[in-house]
Amino acid sequence: MYRTASSPASALLRARLFSSSLTSTLTSPPPSSSINHRSFSFFTAVRSLRCSVPRWSHGVDWRSPVSLRAQIRAVAPRMERKFATMAAEHPFKAVLTSLPKLGGGEFGKFYSLPALNDPRIDKLPYSIRILLESAIRNCDNFQVKKEDVEKIIDWEHTSPKQVEIPFKPARVLLQDFTGVPAVVDLACMRDAMNKLGSDSNKINPLVPVDLVIDHSVQVDVARSENAVQANMELEFQRNKERFAFLKWGSTAFRNMLVVPPGSGIVHQVNLEYLGRLVFNTDGVLYPDSVVGTDSHTTMIDGLGVAGWGVGGIEAEAAMLGQPMSMVLPGVVGFKLSGKLHSGVTATDLVLTVTQMLRKHGVVGKFVEFYGDGMSELSLADRATIANMSPEYGATMGFFPVDHVTLQYLKLTGRSDETVAMIEAYLRANKMFIDYNEPQQDRVYSSYLELNLADVEPCVSGPKRPHDRVPLKEMKIDWHSCLDNKVGFKGFAVPKEEQHKMAKFSFHGQPAELKHGSVVIAAITSCTNTSNPSVMLGAGLVAKKACELGLQVKPWIKTSLAPGSGVVTKYLQQSGLQEYLNQQGFHIVGYGCTTCIGNSGDLNESVASAIAENDIVAAAVLSGNRNFEGRVHSLTRANYLASPPLVVAYALAGTVDIDFDKEPIGTGKDGKSVYFKDIWPSTEEVAEVVQASVLPDMFKSTYEAITTGNPTWNQLSVPSESLCSWDPNSTYIHEPPYFKNMTMDPPGPHGVKDAYCLLNFGDSITTDHISPAGSIHKDSPAAKYLLERGVDRKDFNSYGSRRGNDEVMARGTFANIRLVNKLLSGEVGPKTVHIPTGEKLYVFDAAMRYKAAGQDTIILAGAEYGSGSSRDWAAKGPMLLGVKAVIAKSFERIHRSNLVGMGIIPLCFKHGEDADTLGLTGQERYTIDLPSKITDIRPGQDVTVTTDTGKSFTCTVRFDTEVELAYFNNGGILPYVIRNLIKQ
C-alpha cells in the first residue's frame, strides 16, 4: 500500500501534484518515522547469492502495470477525500465528465476536451491534444497555469512563436545503463537533503518508474545452443554489483519497478506490456504518456502513447514531480498512401522515412502520421517507424490510436474490459481516429507525403543511419566509399589495395577476408525484433537457404537477440528457429547486444586478419545506430538492414555484391543461388505470421516475467533507505555533484580566458563524447581500474560503469575514432594541451587545466551531441571542467543535458562556424554573460572574444525561463533539491 511521509512539506508537494501522481501503481510503503534510517552497504551483500524472497523488485506480487490498484484499497478513503478537495478547487472542474459503460455504471471520470466547446480543438493534431489534456488535468495555477492551457488550445498560432509550456508525463521509463546513474543520483540527492537538514524521504518518485535491465548482456558466446545461459552467467558475473544496486533501489525508492535481466529490450517490453494507453487512477481517466532515458522511447508512439527520450537528469526531475519545461512543438503531418510492394519490409520503409524527414528538417518537432496508407501498416510496422524518431531528428513519430491499435492490444493479451475502456475514453475525448468515418481536416505546421508503393529494398550506412542506399545500388555505392576520402561515405582505400585478400586459418580451415567482408551479422535491436513480419521473414530466408544447400561462413559472428520471449515462442511455433540455428543465428540473449556495441570479441584469427591487413570489414545488423566505432572497433563499415537482409548478407559473406546480378552462393546441386531464390513474398510471410503469433504467447511470457529469474531472485540486498558508499567499488561511487552545496544558488557564471579543450567538426555524437563500449587497455579509465586491482578481462564496458563518476570522467571523449582538429588529422582520444603544446589524453589535459584553475570550452560543428540520449555526455564534460560548448547546432536532448549540468550551450550565427571565423582552437575565449540571472533572456545574443582580438556573436541556447533557473542553481538537480527543501 501507499502511505505518505510525515513531513508537512512533503505532504504539501504531493497535494499539489496529486492530480498527476499515478498512485494506482504506488506500491511499497516508505520508511515511517519509526524506522531506523541508518546507512548501509549493499556491496558486501552481493558477494554471497543467498536465497531471498522469490520476487523481483517490489514488496508485492506484480502481475500487470495496472493490477496493483487493489493493494491500495486500505488508503482509498483518504485518497478520495484528497481528490474531492482537489476537484473542488480545480480550475477546470466544470469539464470533469463521467464516462459511462455500455452495460450501466461508469468507467470513471475524465477532463473532457469536447466540454470546452472550443472549435480550435477539432483542428489540433492528435499529439497536441495529449499535451492539452495533461495541462488541463494538472492545472493548479502554480506549476501549470490556465495561460498554458490557452497556449496549447491556440497551438496553430502559438507554436510558430516558440512558446514555452509545462508538461507532466504519466510515467518514466529507464534502462540499466541510464538507470544506474539515475538511482546513484537519487541516492546522492538523499544524502544532500540530509546534510542540508531536510527530510531525505522527499527524494522519491511521484510517478511510476519502470526500469528494464537490457543493456548489459554481451555476445560473448554465439553459434551455440547454450549461448543464452552462458551469456547470462557472464552478465551476472560482470554486473552483480550493479544489479544489486538496482534491486536495492527498487525497494528503497517508492514506485520504482525493475524488470530483471533476460526479460527483453526495454522498448519492446514497453510496447507489448508496460504501455497502458489510458490510466484509470482512483476513478480518473487520462492518456498514458512517458519520457524515457533512452532516445528510442519513441517506439511507444506507434501504439498511440506520447513518449520521447529525455536526458537522465531531466527524467530524474520528472520523477520527483517537476513539470518538464518544453517549447510547444510544431507538428509535421506525414500522409501515407498506397501499399508496399511484395518483399519490401518495414525496415525498408523506416529507412526511407528517415531519409525524407532528415531532409525536411524535423528537429524539435512532432511528426504525426495519417492517411489511407495507415490501414496497410501493422502496429509493429508503425512501432518500427516510431522507434527511429531520433534518427530522423523528431521528438516524436506519432501514430494516433485506431482500430489497428485495438487489435494489437487484444493480440498482446490486454483484457477485453481494458480495451473497451481505452476505446470508450479515447473516442469520448476526441483522441481516437476512425478511418471508417469522414475525417475532419487537421492543421499541421508542414506536410509530407509518401506513397508506400515507392519504397524499395534498401540498407543504410556505412556510418550513419540516414545514409540510405537502395539495394540495387549497393555494390556501386560500396566502391564509391572505398574511393572517397575519409568521411561519412568514404574510407580512402587506394585503388591498388581495393582487391587485397587476407588469408588466414580459422579452426584449421582456410579462410579469407577482403574489403567489405561481413564479419558480424546480427539480428538485434528493438527497432526490428518487435516486428513478427521481419523476424519470421528472416527465418524463411534461413529455411530457403538451408533447403538449397547454402551455409553462412563459420568465421562470421552471427547472433539473434530477441526483444522479448514472445519472439522465441513464435519462431519455435513456426519451426523456423531450427533453420536460423543451422545458419548460426542461435539466440544469444534478450537485450540490446550488438546494436549498442555489446557485440563481444571477434575470434582472434579474424581480428588479427583485419588488423594486420588493414581490412575495411563490415557488420550488417538490424539495428538503429551504425556510427563508426559503436558496433565493434574492428568493423569500420556498418550497415543497418532488415533481419531477412542480415541473413542474406551473412550468406553472401560480403556487402560488395549486386543481389540482382550476382549469385549469393552455390547450391547443393552445383547451381548458382540468387537473392530472388531465397527471398520470401509478402504473402508467405503473412501466412506464417497469422499461424504463429498467438495471444497466449504474450500472456504466458509476461506472466513469467513477473517471477523474475533465479539468479536475480537470489540477490539479497538490505532494506535501509540511505546508501553507504563503498570507496573500493569500481561500479558505484558517490558523485561530487552536491559537494559543498548550500541553500543559496551560486548564480550564473561567465567564462574568462578559457582554453579550447577540443575543436570538432560536424556530427559529433554522444558515442564520441561518452562511449558505451569497451574500455581500451591504454586509456585513463583502464589505468584507473588496473590501479584498483581490476583485471583487464573484468573491465566490462563504459556503459556498465556509469555508476562510477571516476571511470566515466576518464571515459569522456575516449572514443578511438574521435577526430579533433587540434591534432591535425590524427584520430583518437587525445588533444593538445595548449599552454605546453603536449599531446595528452583528453582527461589528462583537462585535469591539467583544472589544476591550474583554467576554464575550458569546446568548439563544434553541426548536430553536436546527436545519437543516443546520454546524460554522461554532459556530466563527463562538466567533471572535466568544460564551461561552455560553442557549436553550429545541437541535438535536442543533448542541449538539454548540457543545461542540466550547468554548461552553457552557444550557437554560432547562421552561416558562421569556427572555420569561417578563422578560429583554430589555439585562442583563449571569454564569454560575456550578465552576472545576474534576471539580466539573461532565453535565446539572447552574447559576445565571445578571444585573446587574438577576434570577436563574434553567439546565441545562448537557454531556451526557456526554467532552464535559466537551472543554470542559476548550477544545474537541474541542485534546483530540485533547493525547491523540495523550501516546499
Rosetta blueprint (number, residue, H / E / L):
1 M L
2 Y L
3 R L
4 T L
5 A L
6 S L
7 S L
8 P H
9 A H
10 S H
11 A H
12 L H
13 L H
14 R H
15 A H
16 R H
17 L H
18 F H
19 S H
20 S H
21 S L
22 L L
23 T H
24 S H
25 T H
26 L L
27 T L
28 S L
29 P L
30 P L
31 P L
32 S L
33 S L
34 S L
35 I L
36 N L
37 H L
38 R L
39 S E
40 F E
41 S L
42 F L
43 F L
44 T L
45 A H
46 V H
47 R H
48 S L
49 L L
50 R L
51 C L
52 S L
53 V L
54 P L
55 R L
56 W L
57 S L
58 H L
59 G L
60 V L
61 D L
62 W L
63 R L
64 S L
65 P L
66 V L
67 S H
68 L H
69 R H
70 A H
71 Q H
72 I H
73 R H
74 A H
75 V H
76 A H
77 P H
78 R H
79 M H
80 E H
81 R H
82 K H
83 F H
84 A H
85 T H
86 M H
87 A H
88 A H
89 E H
90 H L
91 P L
92 F L
93 K H
94 A H
95 V H
96 L E
97 T E
98 S E
99 L E
100 P E
101 K L
102 L L
103 G L
104 G L
105 G L
106 E E
107 F E
108 G E
109 K E
110 F E
111 Y E
112 S L
113 L L
114 P H
115 A H
116 L H
117 N L
118 D L
119 P H
120 R H
121 I H
122 D H
123 K H
124 L L
125 P L
126 Y H
127 S H
128 I H
129 R H
130 I H
131 L H
132 L H
133 E H
134 S H
135 A H
136 I H
137 R H
138 N L
139 C L
140 D L
141 N L
142 F L
143 Q L
144 V L
145 K L
146 K H
147 E H
148 D H
149 V H
150 E H
151 K H
152 I H
153 I H
154 D L
155 W H
156 E H
157 H H
158 T H
159 S H
160 P H
161 K H
162 Q L
163 V L
164 E E
165 I E
166 P E
167 F E
168 K L
169 P L
170 A L
171 R E
172 V E
173 L E
174 L E
175 Q E
176 D H
177 F H
178 T H
179 G H
180 V H
181 P H
182 A H
183 V H
184 V H
185 D H
186 L H
187 A H
188 C H
189 M H
190 R H
191 D H
192 A H
193 M H
194 N H
195 K H
196 L L
197 G L
198 S L
199 D L
200 S H
201 N H
202 K H
203 I L
204 N L
205 P L
206 L L
207 V L
208 P L
209 V E
210 D E
211 L E
212 V E
213 I L
214 D L
215 H L
216 S L
217 V L
218 Q L
219 V L
220 D L
221 V L
222 A L
223 R L
224 S L
225 E L
226 N L
227 A H
228 V H
229 Q H
230 A H
231 N H
232 M H
233 E H
234 L H
235 E H
236 F H
237 Q H
238 R H
239 N H
240 K H
241 E H
242 R H
243 F H
244 A H
245 F H
246 L H
247 K H
248 W H
249 G H
250 S H
251 T H
252 A H
253 F L
254 R L
255 N L
256 M E
257 L E
258 V E
259 V E
260 P L
261 P L
262 G L
263 S L
264 G E
265 I L
266 V H
267 H H
268 Q H
269 V H
270 N H
271 L H
272 E H
273 Y H
274 L H
275 G L
276 R L
277 L L
278 V E
279 F E
280 N E
281 T E
282 D L
283 G L
284 V E
285 L E
286 Y E
287 P E
288 D L
289 S E
290 V E
291 V E
292 G E
293 T L
294 D L
295 S H
296 H H
297 T H
298 T H
299 M H
300 I H
301 D H
302 G H
303 L H
304 G L
305 V L
306 A E
307 G E
308 W E
309 G E
310 V L
311 G L
312 G H
313 I H
314 E H
315 A H
316 E H
317 A H
318 A H
319 M H
320 L L
321 G L
322 Q L
323 P L
324 M E
325 S E
326 M E
327 V E
328 L L
329 P L
330 G L
331 V E
332 V E
333 G E
334 F E
335 K E
336 L E
337 S E
338 G L
339 K L
340 L L
341 H L
342 S L
343 G L
344 V L
345 T L
346 A H
347 T H
348 D H
349 L H
350 V H
351 L H
352 T H
353 V H
354 T H
355 Q H
356 M H
357 L H
358 R H
359 K H
360 H H
361 G L
362 V L
363 V L
364 G L
365 K L
366 F E
367 V E
368 E E
369 F E
370 Y E
371 G L
372 D H
373 G H
374 M H
375 S H
376 E H
377 L L
378 S L
379 L H
380 A H
381 D H
382 R H
383 A H
384 T H
385 I H
386 A H
387 N H
388 M L
389 S H
390 P H
391 E H
392 Y H
393 G L
394 A L
395 T L
396 M E
397 G E
398 F E
399 F L
400 P L
401 V E
402 D L
403 H H
404 V H
405 T H
406 L H
407 Q H
408 Y H
409 L H
410 K H
411 L H
412 T L
413 G L
414 R L
415 S L
416 D H
417 E H
418 T H
419 V H
420 A H
421 M H
422 I H
423 E H
424 A H
425 Y H
426 L H
427 R H
428 A H
429 N L
430 K L
431 M L
432 F E
433 I L
434 D L
435 Y L
436 N L
437 E L
438 P L
439 Q L
440 Q L
441 D L
442 R L
443 V L
444 Y L
445 S L
446 S E
447 Y E
448 L E
449 E E
450 L E
451 N E
452 L H
453 A H
454 D H
455 V L
456 E L
457 P L
458 C E
459 V E
460 S E
461 G L
462 P L
463 K L
464 R L
465 P L
466 H L
467 D L
468 R E
469 V E
470 P E
471 L H
472 K H
473 E H
474 M H
475 K H
476 I H
477 D H
478 W H
479 H H
480 S H
481 C H
482 L H
483 D H
484 N L
485 K L
486 V L
487 G E
488 F L
489 K L
490 G E
491 F L
492 A L
493 V L
494 P L
495 K H
496 E H
497 E H
498 Q L
499 H L
500 K L
501 M E
502 A E
503 K E
504 F E
505 S E
506 F E
507 H L
508 G L
509 Q E
510 P E
511 A E
512 E E
513 L E
514 K E
515 H L
516 G L
517 S E
518 V E
519 V E
520 I E
521 A E
522 A E
523 I E
524 T L
525 S L
526 C H
527 T H
528 N H
529 T H
530 S L
531 N L
532 P H
533 S H
534 V H
535 M H
536 L H
537 G H
538 A H
539 G H
540 L H
541 V H
542 A H
543 K H
544 K H
545 A H
546 C H
547 E H
548 L H
549 G L
550 L L
551 Q L
552 V L
553 K L
554 P L
555 W L
556 I L
557 K E
558 T E
559 S E
560 L E
561 A L
562 P L
563 G L
564 S E
565 G H
566 V H
567 V H
568 T H
569 K H
570 Y H
571 L H
572 Q H
573 Q H
574 S H
575 G L
576 L L
577 Q H
578 E H
579 Y H
580 L H
581 N H
582 Q H
583 Q L
584 G L
585 F L
586 H L
587 I E
588 V L
589 G L
590 Y L
591 G L
592 C L
593 T H
594 T H
595 C H
596 I H
597 G L
598 N L
599 S L
600 G L
601 D L
602 L L
603 N L
604 E H
605 S H
606 V H
607 A H
608 S H
609 A H
610 I H
611 A H
612 E H
613 N H
614 D L
615 I L
616 V L
617 A L
618 A E
619 A E
620 V E
621 L E
622 S L
623 G L
624 N L
625 R L
626 N L
627 F L
628 E L
629 G L
630 R L
631 V L
632 H L
633 S L
634 L L
635 T L
636 R L
637 A E
638 N E
639 Y E
640 L E
641 A L
642 S L
643 P H
644 P H
645 L H
646 V H
647 V H
648 A H
649 Y H
650 A H
651 L H
652 A H
653 G L
654 T E
655 V L
656 D L
657 I L
658 D L
659 F L
660 D L
661 K L
662 E L
663 P L
664 I L
665 G E
666 T E
667 G L
668 K L
669 D L
670 G L
671 K L
672 S E
673 V E
674 Y L
675 F H
676 K H
677 D H
678 I H
679 W L
680 P L
681 S L
682 T H
683 E H
684 E H
685 V H
686 A H
687 E H
688 V H
689 V H
690 Q H
691 A H
692 S H
693 V L
694 L L
695 P H
696 D H
697 M H
698 F H
699 K H
700 S H
701 T H
702 Y H
703 E H
704 A H
705 I H
706 T L
707 T L
708 G L
709 N L
710 P H
711 T H
712 W H
713 N H
714 Q L
715 L L
716 S L
717 V L
718 P L
719 S L
720 E L
721 S L
722 L E
723 C E
724 S L
725 W L
726 D L
727 P L
728 N L
729 S L
730 T L
731 Y L
732 I L
733 H L
734 E L
735 P L
736 P L
737 Y L
738 F L
739 K L
740 N L
741 M L
742 T L
743 M L
744 D L
745 P L
746 P L
747 G L
748 P L
749 H L
750 G L
751 V E
752 K E
753 D E
754 A E
755 Y E
756 C E
757 L E
758 L E
759 N E
760 F L
761 G L
762 D L
763 S L
764 I L
765 T E
766 T H
767 D H
768 H H
769 I H
770 S L
771 P L
772 A L
773 G L
774 S E
775 I L
776 H L
777 K L
778 D L
779 S L
780 P H
781 A H
782 A H
783 K H
784 Y H
785 L H
786 L H
787 E H
788 R L
789 G L
790 V L
791 D L
792 R H
793 K H
794 D H
795 F L
796 N L
797 S E
798 Y L
799 G H
800 S H
801 R H
802 R L
803 G L
804 N L
805 D H
806 E H
807 V H
808 M H
809 A H
810 R H
811 G H
812 T L
813 F L
814 A L
815 N L
816 I L
817 R L
818 L L
819 V E
820 N L
821 K H
822 L H
823 L H
824 S L
825 G L
826 E L
827 V E
828 G L
829 P L
830 K E
831 T E
832 V E
833 H E
834 I L
835 P L
836 T L
837 G L
838 E E
839 K E
840 L E
841 Y E
842 V H
843 F H
844 D H
845 A H
846 A H
847 M H
848 R H
849 Y H
850 K H
851 A H
852 A L
853 G L
854 Q L
855 D L
856 T E
857 I E
858 I E
859 L E
860 A L
861 G L
862 A L
863 E L
864 Y E
865 G L
866 S E
867 G L
868 S L
869 S L
870 R L
871 D L
872 W H
873 A H
874 A H
875 K H
876 G H
877 P H
878 M H
879 L H
880 L H
881 G L
882 V E
883 K E
884 A E
885 V E
886 I E
887 A E
888 K L
889 S L
890 F E
891 E L
892 R H
893 I H
894 H H
895 R H
896 S H
897 N H
898 L H
899 V H
900 G H
901 M L
902 G L
903 I L
904 I E
905 P E
906 L E
907 C E
908 F E
909 K L
910 H L
911 G L
912 E L
913 D L
914 A L
915 D L
916 T L
917 L L
918 G L
919 L L
920 T L
921 G L
922 Q L
923 E L
924 R E
925 Y E
926 T E
927 I E
928 D L
929 L L
930 P L
931 S L
932 K L
933 I H
934 T H
935 D H
936 I L
937 R L
938 P L
939 G L
940 Q L
941 D E
942 V E
943 T E
944 V E
945 T E
946 T E
947 D L
948 T L
949 G L
950 K L
951 S E
952 F E
953 T E
954 C E
955 T E
956 V E
957 R L
958 F L
959 D L
960 T L
961 E H
962 V H
963 E H
964 L H
965 A H
966 Y H
967 F H
968 N H
969 N L
970 G L
971 G L
972 I H
973 L H
974 P H
975 Y H
976 V H
977 I H
978 R H
979 N H
980 L H
981 I H
982 K H
983 Q L
